[in-house]
């Protein structure tokens, strides 16, 4: 069974390693800032600060991680088509990577920002995943 879900598993690994790297980047950026206090960001920081953007990128990924990864695993357990599941997982993984790159690179308060489109792509992949798992369950 696992072999048929190899692409899904590698996509999930990419998602998890992305969050791991985001954690490191956020911690390193915060640690290099003046008067850094572990676990506390300056309330005056906003998008012009890489410390803020790296922190928000990591936390945004954390907020969305279980919402996508857990139904992906459920999809494996209930036998969702391996190709369909892999396509959704890789869509989400690439959307989150591009979201991260744009959040790191572009300091903007504008909404929607360029990163918002990749957040939306990840959200749509998540919504499709819920529908497909529900169809398999019911």
NUZA-838883 format. One record per residue: residue number from 0; residue in one letter; x, y, z of N, C-alpha, C, O, CB in turn. Coordinates in steps of 0.2 Angstrom, whole numbers, always signed. Glycine has a CB too. Layout:
BEGIN
[drenti NUM; 'A'; [X; Y; Z]; [X; Y; Z]; [X; Y; Z]; [X; Y; Z]; [X; Y; Z]],
...
# end
This chain:
BEGIN
[drenti 0; 'X'; [+4; -6; +0]; [+0; +0; +0]; [+4; +6; +0]; [+3; +11; -4]; [-5; +0; +6]],
[drenti 1; 'X'; [+10; +6; +4]; [+14; +12; +5]; [+17; +14; -2]; [+17; +20; -4]; [+19; +12; +10]],
[drenti 2; 'X'; [+19; +9; -6]; [+22; +11; -12]; [+18; +15; -17]; [+20; +19; -21]; [+24; +4; -16]],
[drenti 3; 'X'; [+11; +13; -17]; [+7; +17; -21]; [+6; +24; -19]; [+3; +28; -23]; [+0; +13; -21]],
[drenti 4; 'X'; [+7; +25; -13]; [+7; +32; -10]; [+13; +36; -10]; [+14; +40; -6]; [+3; +32; -4]],
[drenti 5; 'X'; [+18; +33; -13]; [+25; +36; -13]; [+25; +44; -14]; [+28; +47; -10]; [+30; +33; -18]],
[drenti 6; 'X'; [+22; +46; -20]; [+22; +53; -21]; [+18; +57; -16]; [+20; +63; -14]; [+18; +54; -28]],
[drenti 7; 'X'; [+13; +54; -13]; [+9; +57; -7]; [+14; +58; -1]; [+15; +63; +2]; [+3; +54; -5]],
[drenti 8; 'X'; [+18; +53; +0]; [+22; +53; +6]; [+28; +58; +5]; [+30; +61; +10]; [+25; +46; +7]],
[drenti 9; 'X'; [+31; +58; -1]; [+36; +63; -2]; [+33; +70; -2]; [+37; +74; +0]; [+39; +61; -9]],
[drenti 10; 'X'; [+27; +71; -4]; [+25; +78; -4]; [+23; +80; +3]; [+25; +85; +5]; [+18; +78; -8]],
[drenti 11; 'X'; [+21; +75; +7]; [+20; +77; +14]; [+27; +78; +18]; [+27; +82; +22]; [+17; +71; +18]],
[drenti 12; 'X'; [+32; +74; +16]; [+39; +76; +18]; [+41; +83; +17]; [+44; +86; +21]; [+44; +71; +16]],
[drenti 13; 'X'; [+40; +85; +10]; [+41; +92; +8]; [+38; +97; +13]; [+40; +102; +15]; [+40; +93; +1]],
[drenti 14; 'X'; [+31; +96; +14]; [+27; +100; +18]; [+30; +101; +25]; [+31; +106; +28]; [+20; +98; +18]],
[drenti 15; 'X'; [+32; +95; +28]; [+35; +95; +35]; [+42; +98; +35]; [+43; +102; +40]; [+35; +88; +37]],
[drenti 16; 'X'; [+46; +97; +30]; [+53; +99; +30]; [+52; +107; +29]; [+57; +111; +31]; [+57; +96; +25]],
[drenti 17; 'X'; [+47; +109; +25]; [+46; +116; +24]; [+45; +120; +31]; [+48; +125; +32]; [+41; +118; +19]],
[drenti 18; 'X'; [+41; +117; +35]; [+39; +120; +41]; [+45; +120; +46]; [+46; +124; +50]; [+33; +116; +44]],
[drenti 19; 'X'; [+49; +114; +45]; [+55; +114; +49]; [+60; +119; +48]; [+63; +122; +52]; [+58; +107; +48]],
[drenti 20; 'X'; [+61; +120; +41]; [+66; +126; +39]; [+63; +132; +41]; [+67; +137; +43]; [+66; +125; +31]],
[drenti 21; 'X'; [+56; +133; +40]; [+53; +140; +42]; [+55; +141; +50]; [+56; +147; +52]; [+46; +140; +41]],
[drenti 22; 'X'; [+54; +136; +54]; [+55; +137; +61]; [+63; +139; +62]; [+64; +143; +66]; [+54; +130; +65]],
[drenti 23; 'X'; [+67; +136; +59]; [+74; +138; +59]; [+76; +145; +57]; [+79; +149; +61]; [+79; +133; +55]],
[drenti 24; 'X'; [+73; +147; +51]; [+74; +154; +49]; [+71; +159; +54]; [+74; +164; +55]; [+70; +154; +42]],
[drenti 25; 'X'; [+65; +157; +56]; [+62; +162; +61]; [+66; +163; +67]; [+67; +168; +70]; [+54; +160; +62]],
[drenti 26; 'X'; [+68; +157; +70]; [+72; +157; +76]; [+79; +161; +75]; [+81; +165; +79]; [+73; +150; +79]],
[drenti 27; 'X'; [+82; +160; +69]; [+88; +163; +68]; [+87; +171; +67]; [+91; +175; +69]; [+91; +160; +62]],
[drenti 28; 'X'; [+82; +172; +63]; [+81; +180; +62]; [+79; +183; +68]; [+82; +189; +70]; [+75; +181; +57]],
[drenti 29; 'X'; [+75; +180; +73]; [+73; +183; +79]; [+79; +183; +83]; [+81; +188; +87]; [+68; +179; +82]],
[drenti 30; 'X'; [+83; +178; +84]; [+89; +178; +88]; [+94; +183; +86]; [+98; +186; +90]; [+93; +171; +88]],
[drenti 31; 'X'; [+95; +185; +80]; [+100; +190; +78]; [+97; +197; +79]; [+101; +202; +78]; [+101; +189; +70]],
[drenti 32; 'X'; [+91; +198; +80]; [+88; +205; +81]; [+90; +208; +88]; [+92; +204; +93]; [+80; +205; +81]],
[drenti 33; 'X'; [+91; +215; +88]; [+93; +218; +94]; [+88; +217; +100]; [+82; +217; +99]; [+93; +226; +93]],
[drenti 34; 'X'; [+91; +215; +106]; [+87; +214; +112]; [+82; +209; +111]; [+76; +209; +114]; [+83; +221; +114]],
[drenti 35; 'X'; [+83; +203; +108]; [+79; +198; +107]; [+77; +194; +113]; [+82; +193; +117]; [+82; +193; +101]],
[drenti 36; 'X'; [+71; +193; +114]; [+69; +189; +120]; [+65; +183; +117]; [+61; +183; +113]; [+63; +194; +125]],
[drenti 37; 'X'; [+68; +177; +119]; [+65; +171; +117]; [+58; +171; +118]; [+55; +172; +123]; [+69; +165; +120]],
[drenti 38; 'X'; [+54; +169; +112]; [+47; +168; +113]; [+43; +174; +112]; [+37; +174; +113]; [+45; +164; +119]],
[drenti 39; 'X'; [+46; +180; +112]; [+42; +187; +112]; [+45; +191; +106]; [+51; +192; +105]; [+43; +190; +118]],
[drenti 40; 'X'; [+40; +193; +102]; [+41; +198; +97]; [+39; +205; +99]; [+35; +206; +102]; [+38; +196; +90]],
[drenti 41; 'X'; [+43; +209; +96]; [+41; +216; +98]; [+35; +218; +95]; [+34; +217; +89]; [+47; +221; +95]],
[drenti 42; 'X'; [+30; +221; +98]; [+23; +223; +96]; [+23; +228; +90]; [+19; +228; +87]; [+19; +225; +102]],
[drenti 43; 'X'; [+29; +232; +90]; [+29; +237; +85]; [+31; +234; +78]; [+31; +238; +73]; [+34; +242; +87]],
[drenti 44; 'X'; [+33; +228; +77]; [+35; +225; +71]; [+29; +224; +66]; [+24; +223; +69]; [+39; +218; +72]],
[drenti 45; 'X'; [+31; +225; +60]; [+26; +223; +55]; [+29; +221; +49]; [+35; +218; +49]; [+22; +230; +53]],
[drenti 46; 'X'; [+26; +221; +43]; [+28; +217; +37]; [+35; +220; +35]; [+39; +217; +31]; [+23; +218; +32]],
[drenti 47; 'X'; [+37; +226; +36]; [+44; +228; +34]; [+49; +225; +38]; [+55; +225; +35]; [+44; +236; +36]],
[drenti 48; 'X'; [+48; +221; +43]; [+53; +217; +47]; [+53; +210; +44]; [+48; +207; +44]; [+52; +218; +54]],
[drenti 49; 'X'; [+59; +208; +43]; [+60; +201; +41]; [+59; +196; +47]; [+56; +191; +46]; [+67; +199; +38]],
[drenti 50; 'X'; [+60; +199; +53]; [+59; +195; +59]; [+51; +193; +59]; [+49; +188; +61]; [+61; +199; +65]],
[drenti 51; 'X'; [+47; +199; +58]; [+40; +198; +58]; [+38; +193; +53]; [+34; +188; +54]; [+37; +205; +57]],
[drenti 52; 'X'; [+40; +194; +47]; [+38; +190; +41]; [+40; +183; +42]; [+36; +178; +40]; [+41; +193; +34]],
[drenti 53; 'X'; [+46; +181; +44]; [+48; +174; +45]; [+44; +171; +51]; [+42; +165; +50]; [+56; +174; +47]],
[drenti 54; 'X'; [+43; +175; +56]; [+38; +172; +62]; [+31; +171; +59]; [+29; +165; +61]; [+38; +178; +67]],
[drenti 55; 'X'; [+28; +175; +55]; [+22; +174; +53]; [+21; +169; +48]; [+16; +165; +48]; [+19; +181; +50]],
[drenti 56; 'X'; [+26; +168; +44]; [+27; +162; +39]; [+27; +156; +43]; [+23; +151; +41]; [+33; +163; +34]],
[drenti 57; 'X'; [+31; +155; +48]; [+31; +149; +51]; [+24; +148; +55]; [+22; +142; +55]; [+37; +149; +57]],
[drenti 58; 'X'; [+22; +153; +58]; [+16; +152; +62]; [+10; +150; +57]; [+5; +147; +59]; [+14; +158; +66]],
[drenti 59; 'X'; [+10; +154; +51]; [+4; +152; +47]; [+5; +145; +44]; [-1; +142; +44]; [+5; +157; +41]],
[drenti 60; 'X'; [+10; +143; +43]; [+11; +136; +41]; [+9; +131; +47]; [+6; +126; +46]; [+19; +134; +39]],
[drenti 61; 'X'; [+11; +133; +53]; [+9; +128; +59]; [+1; +128; +59]; [-2; +123; +61]; [+12; +131; +65]],
[drenti 62; 'X'; [-2; +134; +58]; [-9; +135; +59]; [-13; +130; +54]; [-18; +128; +55]; [-11; +142; +58]],
[drenti 63; 'X'; [-10; +129; +48]; [-13; +125; +43]; [-10; +118; +42]; [-13; +114; +38]; [-11; +129; +36]],
[drenti 64; 'X'; [-5; +116; +46]; [-2; +110; +45]; [-7; +104; +46]; [-8; +100; +42]; [+4; +109; +49]],
[drenti 65; 'X'; [-10; +104; +52]; [-14; +98; +54]; [-20; +98; +50]; [-23; +93; +49]; [-16; +98; +61]],
[drenti 66; 'X'; [-22; +104; +48]; [-29; +104; +44]; [-28; +101; +37]; [-32; +99; +34]; [-31; +112; +43]],
[drenti 67; 'X'; [-21; +101; +35]; [-20; +97; +28]; [-17; +90; +29]; [-19; +86; +26]; [-15; +101; +24]],
[drenti 68; 'X'; [-12; +90; +33]; [-8; +83; +34]; [-13; +78; +37]; [-13; +72; +34]; [-2; +84; +39]],
[drenti 69; 'X'; [-17; +79; +42]; [-21; +74; +45]; [-26; +71; +40]; [-27; +65; +39]; [-25; +77; +51]],
[drenti 70; 'X'; [-30; +75; +36]; [-34; +72; +31]; [-31; +69; +25]; [-33; +64; +22]; [-39; +78; +28]],
[drenti 71; 'X'; [-24; +71; +24]; [-20; +67; +19]; [-19; +60; +21]; [-20; +55; +17]; [-14; +71; +18]],
[drenti 72; 'X'; [-17; +60; +28]; [-16; +53; +30]; [-22; +49; +31]; [-22; +43; +29]; [-13; +53; +38]],
[drenti 73; 'X'; [-28; +52; +32]; [-34; +49; +32]; [-36; +46; +25]; [-39; +41; +24]; [-40; +53; +35]],
[drenti 74; 'X'; [-34; +51; +20]; [-35; +49; +13]; [-32; +42; +11]; [-34; +38; +8]; [-33; +54; +9]],
[drenti 75; 'X'; [-26; +42; +14]; [-22; +35; +13]; [-25; +29; +16]; [-26; +24; +13]; [-15; +36; +16]],
[drenti 76; 'X'; [-28; +30; +22]; [-31; +25; +26]; [-37; +23; +23]; [-39; +17; +23]; [-32; +27; +33]],
[drenti 77; 'X'; [-41; +27; +20]; [-48; +25; +17]; [-47; +24; +10]; [-52; +22; +6]; [-53; +31; +18]],
[drenti 78; 'X'; [-41; +24; +7]; [-40; +22; +0]; [-42; +27; -5]; [-44; +25; -11]; [-44; +16; -1]],
[drenti 79; 'X'; [-41; +34; -4]; [-42; +39; -9]; [-37; +37; -15]; [-31; +35; -14]; [-41; +46; -7]],
[drenti 80; 'X'; [-39; +38; -21]; [-35; +37; -27]; [-28; +40; -26]; [-27; +46; -25]; [-38; +39; -34]],
[drenti 81; 'X'; [-23; +36; -27]; [-16; +38; -25]; [-14; +44; -30]; [-10; +48; -27]; [-11; +32; -26]],
[drenti 82; 'X'; [-16; +44; -36]; [-14; +49; -41]; [-17; +56; -39]; [-14; +61; -39]; [-15; +47; -48]],
[drenti 83; 'X'; [-23; +55; -37]; [-27; +61; -35]; [-24; +64; -29]; [-24; +70; -28]; [-35; +60; -34]],
[drenti 84; 'X'; [-23; +60; -24]; [-21; +62; -17]; [-14; +65; -18]; [-12; +70; -15]; [-20; +56; -12]],
[drenti 85; 'X'; [-9; +62; -22]; [-3; +65; -23]; [-3; +72; -27]; [+1; +76; -25]; [+1; +60; -28]],
[drenti 86; 'X'; [-8; +72; -31]; [-9; +79; -35]; [-11; +84; -30]; [-8; +90; -30]; [-14; +78; -40]],
[drenti 87; 'X'; [-15; +83; -25]; [-17; +88; -20]; [-12; +89; -15]; [-11; +95; -14]; [-23; +85; -16]],
[drenti 88; 'X'; [-8; +84; -13]; [-3; +85; -8]; [+3; +90; -12]; [+5; +94; -8]; [+0; +79; -6]],
[drenti 89; 'X'; [+5; +88; -18]; [+10; +92; -21]; [+8; +99; -23]; [+12; +104; -23]; [+12; +88; -27]],
[drenti 90; 'X'; [+1; +100; -24]; [-1; +107; -25]; [-1; +111; -19]; [+2; +116; -19]; [-9; +106; -28]],
[drenti 91; 'X'; [-3; +108; -13]; [-2; +111; -7]; [+5; +112; -5]; [+7; +118; -3]; [-5; +107; -1]],
[drenti 92; 'X'; [+10; +107; -6]; [+17; +108; -4]; [+20; +114; -9]; [+23; +118; -6]; [+20; +102; -6]],
[drenti 93; 'X'; [+19; +114; -15]; [+21; +119; -19]; [+18; +126; -18]; [+22; +131; -18]; [+20; +118; -27]],
[drenti 94; 'X'; [+12; +126; -16]; [+9; +133; -14]; [+12; +135; -8]; [+13; +141; -7]; [+1; +132; -14]],
[drenti 95; 'X'; [+13; +131; -3]; [+16; +133; +3]; [+23; +136; +2]; [+25; +140; +6]; [+15; +128; +9]],
[drenti 96; 'X'; [+27; +132; -2]; [+34; +134; -3]; [+34; +141; -7]; [+38; +146; -5]; [+37; +129; -8]],
[drenti 97; 'X'; [+29; +142; -12]; [+29; +149; -15]; [+26; +154; -10]; [+29; +160; -10]; [+25; +148; -21]],
[drenti 98; 'X'; [+22; +152; -6]; [+19; +157; -1]; [+25; +159; +3]; [+26; +165; +5]; [+13; +154; +3]],
[drenti 99; 'X'; [+29; +155; +6]; [+35; +156; +10]; [+40; +161; +6]; [+42; +166; +9]; [+38; +150; +12]],
[drenti 100; 'X'; [+42; +159; +0]; [+46; +163; -3]; [+44; +170; -4]; [+48; +175; -3]; [+48; +160; -10]],
[drenti 101; 'X'; [+38; +171; -6]; [+35; +178; -7]; [+34; +181; +0]; [+35; +187; +0]; [+28; +177; -10]],
[drenti 102; 'X'; [+33; +178; +5]; [+32; +181; +11]; [+39; +184; +14]; [+40; +189; +17]; [+29; +177; +17]],
[drenti 103; 'X'; [+44; +180; +13]; [+51; +182; +14]; [+53; +188; +10]; [+57; +192; +13]; [+56; +176; +13]],
[drenti 104; 'X'; [+51; +188; +4]; [+54; +192; -1]; [+50; +199; -1]; [+54; +204; -3]; [+54; +189; -8]],
[drenti 105; 'X'; [+44; +199; +0]; [+40; +205; -1]; [+37; +208; +5]; [+33; +204; +8]; [+34; +204; -6]],
[drenti 106; 'X'; [+39; +214; +7]; [+37; +217; +13]; [+31; +221; +11]; [+32; +227; +9]; [+42; +221; +17]],
[drenti 107; 'X'; [+25; +219; +12]; [+19; +223; +10]; [+13; +222; +15]; [+12; +217; +17]; [+17; +221; +3]],
[drenti 108; 'X'; [+10; +227; +16]; [+3; +227; +20]; [-3; +226; +15]; [-8; +225; +18]; [+3; +233; +24]],
[drenti 109; 'X'; [-1; +226; +9]; [-7; +226; +4]; [-10; +219; +4]; [-7; +214; +5]; [-4; +227; -3]],
[drenti 110; 'X'; [-17; +220; +4]; [-21; +214; +4]; [-26; +214; -2]; [-29; +219; -3]; [-25; +213; +10]],
[drenti 111; 'X'; [-26; +209; -7]; [-21; +203; -7]; [-14; +205; -9]; [-13; +209; -13]; [-24; +198; -11]],
[drenti 112; 'X'; [-10; +202; -6]; [-3; +202; -8]; [-1; +196; -13]; [-5; +192; -13]; [+2; +202; -2]],
[drenti 113; 'X'; [+4; +196; -16]; [+6; +191; -21]; [+6; +184; -17]; [+4; +179; -20]; [+13; +192; -24]],
[drenti 114; 'X'; [+8; +184; -11]; [+8; +177; -7]; [+0; +175; -6]; [-1; +169; -5]; [+11; +178; +0]],
[drenti 115; 'X'; [-4; +179; -6]; [-11; +177; -4]; [-14; +173; -10]; [-18; +168; -8]; [-16; +184; -4]],
[drenti 116; 'X'; [-12; +173; -16]; [-14; +169; -21]; [-12; +162; -20]; [-15; +157; -21]; [-11; +171; -28]],
[drenti 117; 'X'; [-6; +161; -17]; [-3; +154; -16]; [-6; +151; -9]; [-7; +145; -8]; [+5; +154; -15]],
[drenti 118; 'X'; [-8; +156; -5]; [-12; +154; +1]; [-18; +151; -1]; [-21; +146; +1]; [-13; +160; +6]],
[drenti 119; 'X'; [-22; +154; -6]; [-28; +152; -9]; [-27; +146; -12]; [-32; +141; -12]; [-31; +158; -13]],
[drenti 120; 'X'; [-22; +145; -16]; [-21; +138; -19]; [-20; +133; -14]; [-23; +127; -15]; [-15; +138; -24]],
[drenti 121; 'X'; [-17; +134; -9]; [-16; +129; -4]; [-23; +127; +0]; [-25; +122; +1]; [-11; +131; +2]],
[drenti 122; 'X'; [-27; +133; +1]; [-33; +132; +4]; [-38; +128; -1]; [-42; +124; +2]; [-37; +139; +5]],
[drenti 123; 'X'; [-38; +129; -7]; [-42; +126; -12]; [-40; +118; -12]; [-44; +114; -13]; [-42; +129; -19]],
[drenti 124; 'X'; [-34; +117; -12]; [-31; +110; -12]; [-34; +106; -5]; [-36; +101; -6]; [-24; +109; -12]],
[drenti 125; 'X'; [-34; +110; +0]; [-37; +107; +6]; [-44; +106; +6]; [-46; +101; +8]; [-35; +112; +12]],
[drenti 126; 'X'; [-48; +111; +3]; [-55; +110; +2]; [-56; +104; -2]; [-61; +100; +0]; [-58; +116; -1]],
[drenti 127; 'X'; [-53; +103; -8]; [-54; +97; -12]; [-52; +91; -8]; [-56; +86; -9]; [-49; +98; -18]],
[drenti 128; 'X'; [-47; +91; -4]; [-45; +85; +0]; [-51; +83; +4]; [-52; +77; +5]; [-39; +86; +4]],
[drenti 129; 'X'; [-54; +88; +8]; [-59; +86; +12]; [-65; +83; +8]; [-68; +78; +11]; [-62; +92; +16]],
[drenti 130; 'X'; [-67; +86; +2]; [-72; +83; -2]; [-71; +76; -4]; [-75; +72; -3]; [-74; +88; -8]],
[drenti 131; 'X'; [-65; +75; -6]; [-63; +68; -9]; [-63; +63; -3]; [-65; +58; -4]; [-56; +69; -13]],
[drenti 132; 'X'; [-60; +65; +2]; [-60; +60; +8]; [-67; +59; +10]; [-69; +53; +12]; [-56; +63; +14]],
[drenti 133; 'X'; [-72; +64; +11]; [-79; +63; +12]; [-82; +58; +7]; [-86; +54; +9]; [-82; +70; +13]],
[drenti 134; 'X'; [-81; +59; +1]; [-84; +55; -4]; [-82; +48; -3]; [-86; +43; -4]; [-82; +58; -11]],
[drenti 135; 'X'; [-76; +47; -1]; [-73; +40; +0]; [-76; +37; +6]; [-78; +31; +6]; [-66; +40; +0]],
[drenti 136; 'X'; [-77; +41; +11]; [-80; +39; +18]; [-88; +37; +17]; [-90; +32; +20]; [-79; +44; +23]],
[drenti 137; 'X'; [-91; +41; +14]; [-98; +41; +14]; [-101; +38; +7]; [-107; +38; +6]; [-102; +48; +15]],
# end
